[in-house]
């Protein structure tokens, strides 16, 4: 039994979740596969290469997936686990409020014969929150080096994970022709800088959105009506992304017009 009150060796599950009530194994994994994800090929390739290097014991980076909502950031992490868990990848999802426990979690797993990704979903920090300090120490270490068998993968709608204010920019100075950011900006950027791999996600173009719809309706022969309905659905929501395509599928799967 470890300092966190949990014997990691006793559970063969590929993924756990740490939250306020403790640690539990996740048994009902999202079955999303690598091939299910469309429109983000560049991001998939970069994250797969980084993960394969990590699993092989080669130099690899912590990864930050940032950008617009519903564009596949979290789905990519889920598909990554499904793709590589047979190769020894293990994942621990940690809620933002439990990041203070991150050093203890890492101490528990640093000697285990697995490669662990600490997954922080929808990560961001507001003014006055201090949980990011524990995350910083795990990302790059303090006096103690970060463990070789642990990487942090995070998703966020914010590029720098921290709130950014116009007043902070106004405090920046130009000295000898060089821009010197204010201390607040340096603090905002310093956390994101610790993620060596940063992948950006943007709203889908209409063509990419329709490709995602087509992948969900592979049996439909007549695409024009399907596309018209999908565009109408996305217009009603005001956004085109992978989440909208999934929601369209849930609403119209089995519709006789598309069978």
C-alpha atoms as one frame of an Amber mdcrd trajectory, in Angstrom:
protein
   0.000   0.000   0.000   1.362   3.422  -0.965   1.098   6.949   0.391  -2.039
   7.515  -1.680  -3.638   4.491  -0.005  -3.757   2.379  -3.145  -1.869  -0.693
  -4.330  -1.331  -0.072  -8.047  -0.128  -3.618  -8.643  -3.517  -5.106  -7.742
  -5.527  -3.671 -10.666  -4.773  -4.791 -14.235  -6.905  -2.046 -15.760  -5.343
   0.177 -18.402  -6.772   3.410 -17.031  -7.625   4.882 -13.646  -9.253   8.089
 -12.531  -8.196  10.159  -9.559 -10.809  12.517  -8.138 -11.907  13.901  -4.801
 -13.392  10.614  -3.562 -10.202   8.686  -4.287  -8.860   6.471  -7.025 -10.864
   4.023  -9.114 -10.290   1.899 -12.162 -12.254   2.884 -15.269 -13.878  -0.249
 -16.669 -16.216   1.158 -19.330 -13.762   2.692 -21.770 -14.976   4.726 -24.715
 -14.494   2.355 -27.685 -13.559   5.119 -30.125 -10.886   3.928 -32.523  -8.052
   5.725 -34.268  -9.778   5.400 -37.635 -12.970   7.012 -36.311 -11.261  10.404
 -36.097 -11.342  12.476 -39.269 -10.133  15.961 -40.115  -7.241  15.973 -37.618
  -4.663  13.839 -39.437  -1.744  16.149 -38.639  -2.503  16.103 -34.932  -2.981
  12.321 -34.937   0.353  11.746 -36.639   2.262  14.024 -34.260   0.731  12.573
 -31.102   1.185   8.988 -32.299   4.862   9.564 -33.046   5.452  11.158 -29.646
   3.642   8.321 -27.878   5.494   5.620 -29.789   8.807   7.235 -28.815   7.659
   7.349 -25.200   6.675   3.664 -25.236  10.026   2.769 -26.788  11.934   4.603
 -24.058  13.145   7.280 -26.469  13.069  11.041 -25.791   9.484  12.331 -25.875
   7.476  15.343 -24.787   4.548  16.205 -22.579   1.667  17.201 -24.858  -0.898
  19.998 -24.785  -3.883  19.743 -27.136  -5.538  23.149 -27.251  -8.164  24.866
 -29.337 -11.838  25.151 -30.104 -14.459  23.049 -28.374 -15.685  19.821 -29.933
 -12.790  19.467 -32.389 -11.523  16.080 -31.210  -8.987  16.844 -28.471 -10.388
  14.495 -25.813 -11.459  11.915 -28.398  -7.893  11.751 -29.672  -6.619  10.890
 -26.182  -9.258   8.163 -25.786  -8.408   6.678 -29.177  -4.718   6.839 -28.282
  -5.280   4.636 -25.231  -7.307   2.127 -27.237  -4.560   1.990 -29.850  -1.546
   1.585 -27.568  -2.676  -0.088 -24.347  -1.609  -3.492 -25.703   1.887  -1.994
 -26.064   2.044  -1.157 -22.358   0.452   2.296 -22.286  -1.423   3.064 -19.081
  -3.368   6.221 -18.311  -4.410   8.032 -15.143  -7.032  10.761 -15.472  -6.582
  13.458 -12.841  -9.139  16.187 -12.201  -7.819  19.716 -11.911  -8.776  19.917
  -8.230  -6.611  16.853  -7.525  -3.449  18.130  -9.167  -2.108  18.855  -5.694
  -1.835  15.051  -5.319   0.130  14.685  -8.543   3.613  14.410  -6.980   2.410
  11.585  -4.709   0.730   9.768  -7.622   3.917  10.019  -9.656   5.988   8.710
  -6.745   3.708   5.648  -6.605   4.125   4.708 -10.257   7.685   5.711 -11.102
   9.031   2.204 -10.369   6.264   0.228 -12.087   6.972  -1.599 -15.387   4.476
   0.450 -17.413   4.528   3.716 -19.318   1.989   6.133 -17.821   0.243   9.120
 -19.364  -1.289  11.492 -16.813  -4.382  12.834 -18.574  -5.819  16.226 -17.586
  -8.970  16.996 -19.577 -10.322  20.496 -20.165  -7.502  22.010 -18.137  -7.330
  25.712 -17.283  -6.617  27.823 -14.235  -8.241  30.961 -12.908  -6.678  33.778
 -10.943  -5.689  32.633  -7.467  -5.606  28.909  -8.182  -2.379  27.183  -7.204
  -2.797  23.621  -8.503  -0.663  24.442 -11.517   2.433  24.583  -9.308   2.287
  20.832  -8.643   1.795  20.266 -12.372   4.868  22.371 -13.140   7.069  20.237
 -10.886   5.931  17.018 -12.550   6.382  18.434 -16.047   9.978  19.507 -15.618
  10.947  18.518 -12.093  12.289  20.605  -9.267  15.306  19.292  -7.377  14.111
  15.805  -8.313  13.989  14.853 -11.972  10.565  13.914 -13.393  10.186  10.142
 -13.827  11.179   8.633 -17.143   8.017   6.491 -17.384   5.483   9.332 -16.982
   4.246  11.963 -19.420   1.431  14.492 -19.071  -1.134  14.917 -21.858  -3.620
  17.761 -21.329  -6.490  19.250 -23.327  -7.653  22.833 -23.006  -9.597  25.557
 -24.750  -6.877  27.988 -23.651  -3.529  28.055 -25.384  -1.647  29.149 -22.258
  -3.948  27.447 -19.718  -4.078  30.668 -17.674  -6.397  33.701 -17.949  -4.974
  36.534 -20.048  -5.941  40.154 -19.480  -5.441  43.292 -21.554  -4.066  45.061
 -18.470  -1.193  42.556 -18.365  -0.199  43.450 -21.910  -0.276  47.158 -21.068
   2.373  46.536 -18.403   4.844  45.170 -20.957   7.770  47.420 -21.848  10.005
  48.114 -24.823  13.643  48.552 -23.815  16.430  49.099 -26.329  14.052  48.124
 -29.114  13.144  44.774 -27.493   9.752  43.815 -26.102   9.878  42.719 -22.455
   6.625  41.030 -21.393   5.187  41.896 -17.999   5.746  39.430 -15.157   2.099
  38.368 -15.293   2.460  37.353 -18.938   5.644  35.423 -18.183   3.752  33.493
 -15.500   0.849  32.803 -17.850   3.111  31.436 -20.568   5.528  29.517 -18.325
   3.167  26.601 -17.660   2.258  25.982 -21.310   5.949  26.244 -22.243   6.598
  23.064 -20.281   4.583  21.091 -22.840   7.104  20.352 -25.578   4.413  19.139
 -27.993   1.586  21.620 -28.558  -1.140  20.708 -31.031  -3.755  23.234 -32.127
  -7.354  22.396 -33.082  -9.603  24.683 -35.105 -13.263  24.697 -36.199 -13.982
  22.392 -39.124 -14.462  23.720 -42.602 -17.707  22.592 -44.198 -15.865  19.976
 -46.281 -14.173  18.474 -43.216 -17.450  18.523 -41.284 -19.197  16.642 -44.079
 -16.336  14.128 -44.187 -16.990  13.432 -40.509 -20.703  13.008 -41.228 -19.957
  10.651 -44.125 -17.750   8.514 -41.868 -20.687   8.115 -39.475 -23.130   7.214
 -42.277 -21.042   4.872 -44.484 -24.051   3.015 -45.911 -25.839   6.057 -47.325
 -25.697   5.991 -51.115 -27.364   9.338 -51.818 -25.250  11.929 -50.086 -26.883
  15.187 -51.205 -29.882  14.972 -48.885 -27.715  13.772 -46.006 -25.360  16.704
 -46.496 -28.196  19.209 -46.702 -29.643  17.967 -43.430 -26.208  17.908 -41.774
 -25.484  21.496 -42.837 -28.900  22.599 -41.577 -28.203  20.880 -38.254 -24.786
  22.559 -37.866 -26.231  25.952 -38.809 -28.838  25.566 -36.081 -26.116  24.875
 -33.511 -23.858  27.620 -34.810 -20.736  25.459 -35.004 -19.176  22.823 -37.265
 -17.010  20.291 -35.477 -16.698  16.611 -34.689 -19.053  16.864 -31.732 -21.752
  18.380 -33.949 -21.297  15.522 -36.441 -21.696  12.979 -33.609 -24.832  14.736
 -32.346 -26.260  14.787 -35.861 -25.627  11.042 -36.094 -27.377  10.361 -32.764
 -30.414  12.305 -33.917 -30.721  10.914 -37.449 -29.249   7.381 -37.260 -31.977
   5.021 -38.459 -33.881   7.774 -40.257 -35.467   6.071 -43.322 -34.212   8.875
 -45.560 -30.640   7.847 -44.784 -30.918   4.074 -44.645
